[in-house]
Amino acid sequence: MTMWIPSLSHQGVRYRAIAESIAVAVQTGELAPGEKLPPQRRLADRLGVTVGTVTRAYAEAERQGWVLARVGSGTFVRGGEGSAGQDFLASRPVADGTIDLSLSLPPPHPMRAASLGRVLHEIAEQPAVLQRAVEYQPDRGVPAHREQLATWMTRLGMPADPEPLIVTQGGQHGINLALQSLTRPGERIVADVLTYPGLITAASQAHLKLQGVPMDDQGMDMVALARLCAQQAPRLVYVTPDQNNPTGTPLSETRRERLVALARQHDFWIVEDGVQYLPEAERGTPIYRLAPERTLFIFSTAKVLAGGLRIGTLLAPPALRERLGTALRAQSWMVPPLMVEAVCRWVASAESDTLLAWLIEELGERQRMARKRLAGHAINSRGHSNNLWLPLPEGLRSAVFVEALAQRKILVSSAEPFCVGSEPAPQALRLCLSAAPSREALAQALDTLAELLAAPPAAPWQTL
Ligand SMILES: Cc1ncc(COP(=O)(O)O)c(C=O)c1O
């Protein structure tokens, strides 16, 4: 059996880098529950560090709860000891070395599990809190939760105010609440011609006619939208103004104002989705600030903290709050208060600021890595986005690239899932740089892609 060796690309204190590498390996499945870590002396020799450094690293990984030291037999990954109760999530397929860049997730960091563990412990030790958390609560969330989430969003530079804030089960839920409250089956809604697939599915489920508006390098084409409105005003326009998903293109400031003017003229609602996080300096003026009377703003903890928390927020004009509350009650009465409590405690802690600072640094570095390796290609992305959009050079087909990469265990998306209706898909790839389990894995995937771009695979039909 080959010995597991931590990858130490990160600058900084060695023992912490080793501990962090252990945490990442456990989270990505590279180290399995019950697996034994390498003997300390052998690992120290391989890494060219002292045994003391490895001892300290293992102790740190144990303190964070990833491993367990057994006197006389070594250090083992937690989860295989059979004493901690059944792990119902462990039935997920074990990672087989596939680098999945098809889903937009935040990069793994050990602090995520450590912070969540801490807040769950805190809650578990307070029976009164636990008791309240299993009772029915107001549909829009309790005032203290709404206040805490608004405070957090303000710290992120997002539009926020506890009064209009509704706690949701994530961004997708926010979209569904908006559609359910603002539309009736058969009505027409509008989005960029390439848009977030969750909107496309939600519109289809709600029996809405979704129409795509063309885009250019300034975002949605407002002349085309005005033409469409002149024929028949849509019920609502869905936008992701800071970065279109998948292309990354932001909506220019002038067009944000034009969109608001058109909304007022033709009396449609604006659903503004800010779920794909960007640092404040890279964002434009929220449309919610330009037109709070007709904009619903959707946010989520998914891209900053973790996707599985299923906690998000929806800001809405006062006139809609009762309708949104009714929709929420009809769907699930409320968002599980236990989860909201955990998230509120997490975002109230300095740890969440540390995690955010790390996230921004990590995303910036991943974007730099991609720019370097894909230099010369017409990529489109933001400095700290999760994603990168790569229009393929003339003559190349995205289906061929998706397949060739999949054969090399690298998963990426073509433009197809983002296309509204039967609009033609551009030949391009969306890479979620943030989803790579480590910088090394990302470098490997990008190098493979660069090699394929330099010597493109033949399309199967060209070999006929
Ligand atoms: C633009 C956009 N909106 C909404 C979502 C869904 O967010 P959540 O996971 O919080 O439901 C995503 C997820 O990728 C997204 O990219």
Ligand as a Chemical Component Dictionary entry (heavy atoms), coordinates in Angstrom:
data_LIG
# 
_chem_comp.id                   LIG 
_chem_comp.type                 NON-POLYMER 
_chem_comp.pdbx_formal_charge   0 
_chem_comp.three_letter_code    LIG 
# 
loop_
_chem_comp_atom.comp_id 
_chem_comp_atom.atom_id 
_chem_comp_atom.alt_atom_id 
_chem_comp_atom.type_symbol 
_chem_comp_atom.charge 
_chem_comp_atom.model_Cartn_x 
_chem_comp_atom.model_Cartn_y 
_chem_comp_atom.model_Cartn_z 
_chem_comp_atom.pdbx_ordinal 
LIG C1 C1 C 0 -27.080 31.835 -9.202 1  
LIG C2 C2 C 0 -27.468 30.809 -8.188 2  
LIG N1 N1 N 0 -28.595 30.940 -7.491 3  
LIG C3 C3 C 0 -28.990 30.042 -6.589 4  
LIG C4 C4 C 0 -28.226 28.934 -6.322 5  
LIG C5 C5 C 0 -28.727 27.916 -5.322 6  
LIG O1 O1 O 0 -28.278 28.227 -4.054 7  
LIG P1 P1 P 0 -28.602 27.249 -2.799 8  
LIG O2 O2 O 0 -27.625 26.128 -2.859 9  
LIG O3 O3 O 0 -28.451 28.122 -1.612 10 
LIG O4 O4 O 0 -29.999 26.781 -2.999 11 
LIG C6 C6 C 0 -27.027 28.738 -7.016 12 
LIG C7 C7 C 0 -26.220 27.544 -6.769 13 
LIG O5 O5 O 0 -25.290 27.232 -7.446 14 
LIG C8 C8 C 0 -26.633 29.699 -7.970 15 
LIG O6 O6 O 0 -25.510 29.556 -8.677 16 
# 
loop_
_chem_comp_bond.comp_id 
_chem_comp_bond.atom_id_1 
_chem_comp_bond.atom_id_2 
_chem_comp_bond.value_order 
_chem_comp_bond.pdbx_ordinal 
LIG C1 C2 SING 1  
LIG C2 N1 SING 2  
LIG C2 C8 DOUB 3  
LIG N1 C3 DOUB 4  
LIG C3 C4 SING 5  
LIG C4 C5 SING 6  
LIG C4 C6 DOUB 7  
LIG C5 O1 SING 8  
LIG O1 P1 SING 9  
LIG P1 O2 DOUB 10 
LIG P1 O3 SING 11 
LIG P1 O4 SING 12 
LIG C6 C7 SING 13 
LIG C6 C8 SING 14 
LIG C7 O5 DOUB 15 
LIG C8 O6 SING 16 
# 
